[in-house]
Amino acid sequence: GVTKSAVIALAKNLVKEFEGTDTTVNAIAPGFVDTEWQKNKPADIRENICRKTAIHRFASISEIVGAFEFCIDNAFINGSVLEISGGYCYK
């Protein structure tokens, strides 16, 4: 969480640094992604995580890549944080 917060703060501050250069800076904040590291977690932990997301599953890698493509393809998105979490709730 600390690292993700630092990246978000950096992105928001770099917006002013690159002002007027046609450079955009955004942050992607992924939730749980179905990577090899996550696949190796015990089933009960994975199930608990899935229960806490509104769509009841982990994100695919291609869904996270789609967020990057969205930012790249839209030059007006600047200083934004795209949370890709499937509606994760800590409850």
Buried (B, 14 or more C-beta within 10 A) or exposed (E): EEEBEEBBEEBBEBBEEEEEEEEBBBBBBBBBBBBEEBEEEEEEEBEEBBEBBEEEEBBEEEBBEBBEEBBEEEEEBBBBEBBBBBEBEEE
